[in-house]
């Protein structure tokens, strides 16, 4: 019929055109598909979205949510010690809206507001330059004699600073380990008369991630002139020697104490020659200056990326990734040893930072052969779970090993606290405790083995006799 | 006459007229096949590269599944650990007291303080206070519960740092008999006896937080009392089970307190004792629902008992001039109003000292209130308090629900 309409030759021509354009059309379609998967086509979406949609359509309800896994754990006793008032007992378990597992916290938090945009033409600065901090501080201490910067002859006032994100962890058990970690720090600091500042705020959006500690430290040093030393400690580091007191007199001529080795930093320029997960910084002009010198590699984006490349090239063994504060410090010290080296103390006689990999399997051996108070390889002061990242989804080590070992390290430290009250964990892996000392009706005759109940480093300075 | 090599002839219309296809037809078919094969190959490559052609679950789901498996394994181990039999089953099974009876604690304590002037019970004119709180050693059933435990702990650290108070965060069940809300009794007793230099033990629930960072407890007011607890005289007259709140109270370190703890403890032990006691409490106290004995009802029962109750009450201060415990439902919606009209330091209705999220139980699966309402307001209360802390550094939260902060005054 078509043939009759159009004529024989014409039909032939059309057929030929169609044949030739088949290839063109196929190529066009292919191009479109490739572009779509790369860039997405607006409301037509991407193949990944298609897949998700199809999956949701067929498999809704069978997908595994990490949150739901934890629901199975029946809490055998009421977990928190709270009592209802206000007559709410009858309502328990009735309505679905009382169920916590269906709540998505990200819908409740309001992540509004734009980050403060900084002027890209100006170089990054932690704050207005201060030149006379030592004088300002001395003046303040003089006019405020109630706020002494020393609690005793060799005991400076120390502020331990740590922190975590204000949003819930991606890993469902991450927050639980953060909680245990802060409890561990609370215990050590209570015994040693150290105050704690737990930060949950991002002071400067440009210095996000591991660099966030710099603006925070500067802010705290300036706001608290009564603080002599600021002790930064990562949230994944735990105290495992409750009896060890930092030898403050050793650092009377230094301003910055980090765990590390001189040869590895100055000679080898090794990126793990020191560790910035746990360090002491004196409150003085020198510290403000080194913070300013440290900061330039931090601002996120191009600056940090480029700096990362410089660091990988300059430092031994450093993998390729954006600039981190630790590598930047190694680089700074190695290249400007004359400016800063004199006041930096790289401590390796005790574990101001102890890499967990070489410590955690030896806890039982330590318990058998040694005792708390040593702080070094025999009984580490700090066990630092570098690379574990319990709050995120991905760490550098297997999740199970990390969490199990964090439990052991926590219990190892906690045993030293519990022994004050006559208890200990049933084993390093167990959360349950058992009594090891019978109660008496003369509790003050009992001396705890480690002398932590009334330790000398806690003793209050007596007012001088008039 | 040579045969046509193609073995086919086509007439003018191009239709087949022999058994074998013509050369042109072969070529055309071959071309078509070529195109089809090439296109098919490229399509497979593209799909495989961007969508994932293996029918196993795509990457993100695999990771979540993996994480869930591992978390599952860890939780199974935790559960098994809990079911371990007690090694010394006959330690405290039949005992209803918290430990050996001590009758001369005041003297013992005085002697200690005399011999140890470096550990005074008054520092800078203020009595030494020890804030005690805690939570279960196991992860919360719901992970958001642990997140709020962490935030509330930070809140307590902030208040206590500002006011020179030490904190003990307990995560151990010291006495299996006294589980759940009763675990505070053996804990308080242990701490009192181990730390004679502590003048007051301040118990605070893990679901309570400080919302007035400036307010300080007027300790001088209580120099003749040994227990300070938030309560209402009218409800107390009625013997209501919510007349007092044991979520936040002070207890002086002295003989009287040890005796109170001993008198309070009998309804606590797990099992039949606690269940039976619960029935007694429900029948005696006004409006109490039916459930096992809890420490709050037991204390009210003790303090409202005829004769002995009055004796105890001589040394108990029922405080309600400020919110030593503030019931959250009445407070959380008014935060914006408070920010507008008042300022920190009042501790009362104008600016509550403590906001206590009773009944929310974010650590478990179900609470007594809507989960969304609880979490939303816990976040608001936390930021309401945090604003008072970060204000010292020149910052404030963008909004009461926002984790982000912004500068409010220029850098010095």
Interface residues (C-beta under 8 A of the other chain):
Chain A: X22 X23 X26 X30 X33 X34 X37 X38 X46 X47 X48 X50 X51 X63 X64 X65 X66 X67 X69 X70 X71 X72 X73 X74 X75 X76 X77 X78 X79 X80 X81 X82 X83 X84 X85 X86 X87 X88 X89 X90 X91 X92 X93 X95 X97 X98 X99 X100 X101 X102 X103 X105 X108 X109 X110 X111 X112 X113 X115 X116 X127 X128 X146 X164 X166 X167 X168 X169 X171 X172 X173 X174 X175 X176 X178 X179 X180 X182 X183 X186 X187 X190 X195 X196 X197 X198 X200 X201 X202 X203 X219 X220 X222 X223 X393 X394 X399 X400 X403 X404 X414 X418 X420 X421 X422 X423 X426 X429 X430 X431 X432 X433 X434 X435 X439 X440 X441 X442 X443 X444 X453 X454 X458 X459 X460 X462
Chain B: X35 X39 X42 X43 X46 X47 X49 X50 X51 X52 X58 X61 X63 X64 X65 X67 X68 X70 X71 X72 X73 X74 X75 X78 X79 X81 X82 X84 X87 X88 X91 X99 X100 X101 X102 X103 X108 X109 X111 X112 X116 X117 X118 X119 X120 X123 X124 X134 X135 X136 X137 X138 X139 X140 X141 X142 X143 X144 X145 X146 X147 X149 X150 X151 X153 X154 X157 X158 X161 X166 X167 X168 X169 X171 X172 X173 X174 X179 X180 X181 X182 X183 X184 X190 X191 X193 X194 X195 X196 X197 X205 X206 X207 X241 X242 X245 X246 X247 X287 X289 X291 X294 X295 X296 X297 X327 X329 X358 X359 X361 X362 X363 X364 X365 X366 X367 X368 X369 X370 X371 X372 X375 X376 X379 X386 X390 X392 X393 X395 X398 X399 X401 X402 X403 X404 X405 X406 X407 X411 X412
